Structures are given as C-alpha cells and as structure tokens.
Amino acid sequence: HARGVQQVAQPCCANELNTARFVLDLTTVGLAAAATDVAEMGIMPMHCRIRSYTLIPENIGAGVTCNVGIMTGTPSDTDPARTIGTQLFSAQAINNTPIQGAAVAAYNLEPTAADRSIGLTVDVAIAAGAGKRITLLVDYYL
C-alpha cells in the first residue's frame, strides 16, 4: 500500500489554497487488477476540504477503469486489509486524457482531525512500462 505515498504541503493560514500532486509511477512496477492491490497515492492533511481534482493517466492503454477514494486505516500502513472508497472516481475509464473530477461525494468530504490517504484500484492489470504513470492533482484548503 505505501508505494508512492506523498505527504502534501501544510498551509500556514486558514482557507489558503494548496495543490497536491500525487504520482503513481508505473515505469518499473505495474499494478494488479484486484480490490486488494490498492495503490496509496498520497496523504491529505487533517482538516482539509477538496476544492477540485484532476486525474491524469499517461500511456496506460485502453480498456482500464479505476476507483479513487479515501482509504480505510492509518496513512502509510501496509495492512493488506485496507480498502478504498469511490468518493473521487468510480469505475472511471482511463487512457491518456486528463479527467476533471465532478463527484459530489468528493466535494462533500467533511474535514477530519486526522490525515487521510487517497488510494486507487484498477479493474485490469497494468504492466510496468516506459512512461506509464497516473497523476492525481488535488486542490484543497483548510
């Protein structure tokens, strides 16, 4: 689970807008098609609210869908029982086109008193390969 985990910047003032860039590099290690092979993209800081988000798949190929959402458990924990929700994307087709998020569930995520992880699963295995990566840009504020 901890592959690719990145901590985001903490704003110094309330309502300050920040952008987190989470990159899942699939150049040397692929991603299995299993609900239990959750890629932890990054960690959202406590008390944050999502303003907007974009998924940018590169060189993934056709016929792959993904789920992206908040993970259960503690950030960076490698417990294989951790799962993800679908607050950001549910069964979203990915190929080589950026996808602007529009899920009401993502915008309605309430702030929490603890950091949270954002994870990703795919329905078709993605083999490792040159230039393959999935980037998630998240604009958030406290």
C-alpha positions in Angstrom: 0.0 0.0 0.0 2.7 2.5 0.8 4.2 2.7 -2.7 4.1 6.2 -4.0 2.8 7.8 -0.8 3.5 11.5 -0.7 2.7 14.0 2.1 1.3 17.3 1.0 2.2 20.8 2.0 0.5 22.2 5.1 -0.9 25.7 4.6 0.1 28.3 7.1 -3.2 30.1 7.1 -6.9 29.1 7.2 -8.5 29.0 3.8 -5.2 29.0 2.0 -5.4 27.1 -1.3 -2.8 24.4 -1.9 -2.3 21.8 -4.7 -1.1 18.3 -4.0 0.5 16.4 -6.9 0.4 12.6 -6.3 2.2 10.5 -8.9 1.9 6.7 -9.2 5.0 5.8 -11.3 4.4 2.5 -13.2 7.7 2.6 -15.1 9.2 -0.4 -13.2 6.4 -1.8 -11.1 2.9 -2.5 -12.5 -0.4 -2.6 -10.7 -2.5 -5.7 -10.3 -6.2 -5.9 -11.1 -7.5 -6.7 -7.6 -9.5 -4.8 -5.0 -6.7 -5.8 -2.6 -4.0 -4.2 -4.7 -4.6 -0.7 -3.5 -2.1 1.9 -4.6 -1.9 4.6 -1.9 -1.5 7.8 -4.0 -0.8 10.2 -1.2 -1.9 11.7 2.1 -4.3 14.5 2.6 -3.7 16.6 5.7 -6.2 16.8 8.5 -8.9 19.4 8.4 -8.7 19.9 4.6 -11.5 20.2 2.1 -11.2 19.4 -1.6 -11.8 22.3 -4.0 -11.1 20.5 -7.3 -9.2 17.5 -8.6 -7.9 16.0 -11.8 -6.7 12.5 -12.8 -4.0 12.4 -15.4 -3.3 8.9 -16.8 -0.3 8.5 -19.2 0.4 5.6 -21.5 -2.0 3.3 -19.6 -3.8 1.9 -22.7 -7.5 1.4 -23.4 -9.9 -0.7 -21.5 -8.8 0.2 -18.0 -11.1 1.6 -15.3 -10.2 2.8 -11.9 -11.7 3.7 -8.5 -10.2 6.5 -6.5 -11.2 7.4 -3.0 -10.4 7.7 0.7 -8.6 4.7 2.2 -9.5 2.9 5.4 -6.9 2.6 8.2 -3.9 4.7 9.0 -1.9 6.5 6.3 1.2 4.6 5.1 0.1 1.4 6.9 0.9 -1.6 4.8 -2.1 -3.7 6.2 -3.5 -5.6 3.2 -7.0 -5.3 4.6 -7.1 -1.6 3.8 -9.8 -0.7 1.2 -10.8 2.4 -0.7 -14.0 4.3 -1.3 -15.1 5.8 -4.6 -15.5 9.4 -3.4 -13.4 10.8 -6.3 -13.8 8.4 -9.1 -15.9 5.2 -9.5 -15.3 2.9 -12.5 -13.7 5.8 -14.4 -12.2 4.8 -17.8 -8.6 5.9 -18.0 -6.4 6.1 -21.0 -4.3 9.2 -22.0 -6.8 12.0 -21.3 -6.9 14.2 -18.2 -10.2 13.7 -16.3 -11.6 16.6 -14.3 -13.3 15.3 -11.1 -17.0 16.1 -10.7 -18.2 13.7 -7.9 -20.3 15.4 -5.3 -19.1 12.9 -2.7 -15.5 14.3 -3.1 -16.7 17.9 -2.5 -18.8 16.8 0.4 -16.0 15.1 2.3 -16.0 16.5 5.8 -12.7 17.6 7.3 -11.3 15.2 9.9 -9.0 15.6 12.8 -6.5 13.1 11.3 -4.6 12.8 8.0 -6.3 10.6 5.3 -4.9 8.6 2.4 -6.2 8.7 -1.1 -6.0 5.3 -2.9 -6.5 3.9 -6.4 -7.5 0.4 -7.7 -7.9 -0.7 -11.3 -10.0 -3.4 -12.9 -7.4 -4.6 -15.4 -3.8 -5.2 -14.6 -1.4 -2.5 -15.8 2.0 -3.9 -16.7 5.1 -1.8 -16.0 6.4 0.2 -18.9 8.2 3.3 -20.0 6.2 6.5 -19.5 3.3 4.8 -17.6 2.1 6.8 -14.7 -1.1 8.1 -13.1 -1.1 11.6 -11.6 -3.7 13.0 -9.3 -3.8 16.7 -8.8 -5.9 17.8 -5.7 -6.6 21.5 -4.9 -7.6 21.7 -1.2 -7.9 24.3 1.6 -8.2 24.1 5.3 
